[in-house]
């Protein structure tokens, strides 16, 4: 989602990193689908730099059939 938002904003990883106040390598990690180190504070910074907001929701799990 970060990649899609960044490319829609026509920014390079380096340009987004500058707006967020981090490095290009951090943006690269955040865009990696296998990366599990996302922090809410960093996601908020990225969203703000892309003029977006974060929405977090809890949704019911599907019931497992026995």
C-alpha positions, 0 to 999 in steps of 0.5 A, spaced: 500 500 500 505 504 501 508 503 494 502 504 491 501 511 494 508 513 493 507 512 486 501 515 485 504 521 488 509 520 483 515 520 488 521 516 489 523 512 495 528 517 496 523 523 495 518 520 500 524 518 505 526 526 505 519 528 506 518 523 512 525 524 515 528 517 514 532 514 509 531 511 502 532 504 505 527 505 511 522 506 505 524 500 501 523 496 507 516 499 509 514 497 502 517 490 502 511 485 503 515 480 507 517 486 512 514 485 519 517 491 523 512 497 521 510 501 527 504 505 527 508 512 528 512 511 522 506 509 518 503 515 520 509 519 518 508 516 511 501 517 511 502 524 512 507 525 507 503 522 502 497 527 504 493 521 507 490 518 513 491 511 516 485 507 518 485 501 523 479 497 524 478 490 528 473 486 524 470 479 526 474 473 524 470 468 520 468 462 525 471 456 524 467 449 522 469 443 526 
